[in-house]
Structure formats: C-alpha cells, structure tokens
Amino acid sequence: MEDGYIMIIRKGFTLIELAIFIVIMGVLTSGVLGIFSVALRHMPALFNATESVALAQKHMEFIIGQREMYGYASFTDPCSGGSAPVFCAGPSATSSITAVADGKQIVVSVASPYPITLYQLVTDY
C-alpha cells in the first residue's frame, strides 16, 4: 500500500475470456459430433457385413465338420441334397465343393445382407 493506493486482487475470469472459451468448445464439439454422424451413417453397412461373415463362417464350419465326421473321401456339401440341414434354408448362402489338384476347394457365398465369399482348401492328411 504505497501512496494510499489499495491493490484490488481479481479472482475469476472476465466475460471476454468466458466467451472465447465457449466459442472454442462449440467448435470442438461440432467437429466431434460431425465425426459421429458420419460413423452412424455407415453403421448399418458394418452390421450387415458382420452378419454375412458370421453366416458364411457358420456354413463353412458345418461343411468342415462333415469332413471330420465322414472322412475326406466321402464328405460332400450338406446343403445340396435331399435332407438338407435347417440352416441351409436360411438367407441366401450357397456352397460348393470342387476337386482341385491339392485337395478339395470349398466355396461359400452369401448374397445378402452383404455379399461375401469364403474359400477353404481341404486336403487329405
């Protein structure tokens, strides 16, 4: 306290500092929300792709299980025949087993909800 002046100590923020903070947070929030809206638009496609992969994998595992049960020489496509399993009547999944030079190639294709094809080479060991 020199010369009769009293120092005033200010605590807190000024109105301009608060306004700048609110503007900066608004810009950051709108950027983050923009990213989320793009991700949400593509979410159904990702779900459909995941569902198709799961269906094709289930179909492939069933065919591989047939090979383990009946042996290499006599395993066939379980969905192409008279008494097909229940899951063969599900969504559009097709499969084929063809003889190749090194063994048998299994091809499982799913057309909907997202087109995907799995390949597996099975040999006699």
C-alpha positions as CSV (number, residue, x, y, z in Angstrom):
1,M,0.0,0.0,0.0
2,E,2.2,2.7,-1.2
3,D,1.0,6.2,-1.6
4,G,-2.5,5.5,-0.4
5,Y,-3.5,3.1,-3.3
6,I,-5.2,-0.1,-2.5
7,M,-4.5,-3.1,-4.7
8,I,-7.5,-5.0,-5.8
9,I,-6.9,-8.7,-6.4
10,R,-9.2,-10.1,-9.0
11,K,-10.2,-13.7,-8.9
12,G,-12.0,-15.5,-11.7
13,F,-12.4,-14.8,-15.4
14,T,-13.6,-11.9,-17.4
15,L,-16.6,-12.0,-19.6
16,I,-14.4,-12.0,-22.8
17,E,-12.4,-15.0,-21.6
18,L,-15.6,-16.9,-20.9
19,A,-17.0,-16.0,-24.4
20,I,-13.8,-17.2,-26.1
21,F,-13.9,-20.4,-24.1
22,I,-17.5,-21.1,-25.1
23,V,-16.7,-20.4,-28.8
24,I,-13.7,-22.8,-28.7
25,M,-15.7,-25.5,-27.0
26,G,-18.5,-25.1,-29.5
27,V,-16.2,-25.5,-32.5
28,L,-14.6,-28.6,-30.9
29,T,-18.0,-30.1,-30.1
30,S,-19.4,-29.6,-33.6
31,G,-16.3,-31.3,-35.0
32,V,-16.7,-34.4,-32.7
33,L,-20.5,-34.6,-33.5
34,G,-19.7,-34.4,-37.2
35,I,-17.4,-37.4,-36.9
36,F,-20.1,-39.3,-35.0
37,S,-22.7,-38.6,-37.6
38,V,-20.5,-39.9,-40.4
39,A,-19.9,-43.1,-38.4
40,L,-23.6,-43.6,-37.6
41,R,-24.4,-43.3,-41.3
42,H,-22.1,-46.3,-42.1
43,M,-23.2,-48.4,-39.1
44,P,-25.9,-50.5,-40.9
45,A,-23.4,-51.5,-43.6
46,L,-20.9,-52.7,-41.0
47,F,-23.6,-54.6,-39.2
48,N,-24.7,-56.3,-42.4
49,A,-21.1,-57.2,-43.3
50,T,-20.6,-58.7,-39.9
51,E,-23.9,-60.7,-40.2
52,S,-22.9,-62.0,-43.6
53,V,-19.4,-63.1,-42.4
54,A,-21.0,-64.9,-39.4
55,L,-23.4,-66.7,-41.7
56,A,-20.7,-67.7,-44.2
57,Q,-18.4,-68.9,-41.4
58,K,-21.2,-71.0,-39.8
59,H,-21.9,-72.6,-43.2
60,M,-18.1,-73.3,-43.7
61,E,-17.7,-74.8,-40.2
62,F,-20.6,-77.1,-40.8
63,I,-19.1,-78.4,-44.0
64,I,-15.7,-78.8,-42.3
65,G,-17.5,-80.7,-39.6
66,Q,-18.9,-83.0,-42.2
67,R,-15.4,-83.8,-43.3
68,E,-14.4,-84.6,-39.8
69,M,-17.4,-86.9,-39.3
70,Y,-17.4,-88.8,-42.6
71,G,-13.7,-88.5,-43.6
72,Y,-12.1,-86.8,-46.6
73,A,-13.2,-89.2,-49.3
74,S,-17.0,-89.1,-48.6
75,F,-17.7,-85.6,-47.3
76,T,-20.0,-83.5,-49.6
77,D,-21.9,-80.3,-49.5
78,P,-24.7,-80.8,-46.9
79,C,-26.9,-78.2,-48.4
80,S,-27.1,-79.8,-51.9
81,G,-29.1,-82.9,-51.3
82,G,-32.4,-84.3,-50.2
83,S,-32.2,-83.9,-46.4
84,A,-30.5,-80.5,-46.0
85,P,-30.0,-79.1,-42.5
86,V,-32.3,-76.3,-41.3
87,F,-29.7,-73.6,-41.6
88,C,-29.4,-74.3,-45.4
89,A,-32.9,-72.8,-45.8
90,G,-31.8,-69.5,-44.3
91,P,-30.6,-66.4,-46.1
92,S,-29.1,-66.8,-49.5
93,A,-25.9,-68.8,-48.7
94,T,-24.7,-71.1,-51.4
95,S,-21.8,-73.5,-51.2
96,S,-19.8,-75.8,-53.5
97,I,-17.1,-78.4,-53.1
98,T,-14.8,-78.9,-56.1
99,A,-11.9,-81.2,-56.6
100,V,-8.6,-79.4,-57.2
101,A,-5.0,-80.6,-57.7
102,D,-4.1,-80.4,-54.0
103,G,-7.4,-81.5,-52.5
104,K,-11.0,-80.1,-52.4
105,Q,-11.9,-76.4,-52.5
106,I,-14.9,-75.3,-50.5
107,V,-16.6,-72.1,-51.6
108,V,-19.3,-70.5,-49.5
109,S,-21.0,-67.4,-50.9
110,V,-23.6,-65.2,-49.1
111,A,-25.5,-62.7,-51.3
112,S,-27.5,-60.9,-48.6
113,P,-27.5,-58.8,-46.4
114,Y,-23.9,-58.1,-47.7
115,P,-22.2,-60.1,-50.5
116,I,-19.2,-62.1,-49.3
117,T,-17.4,-65.3,-50.4
118,L,-15.2,-67.6,-48.3
119,Y,-12.7,-70.1,-49.7
120,Q,-11.2,-73.1,-47.9
121,L,-8.8,-75.7,-49.3
122,V,-9.1,-79.1,-47.6
123,T,-6.6,-81.8,-48.1
124,D,-6.4,-85.5,-47.1
125,Y,-4.0,-85.8,-44.2
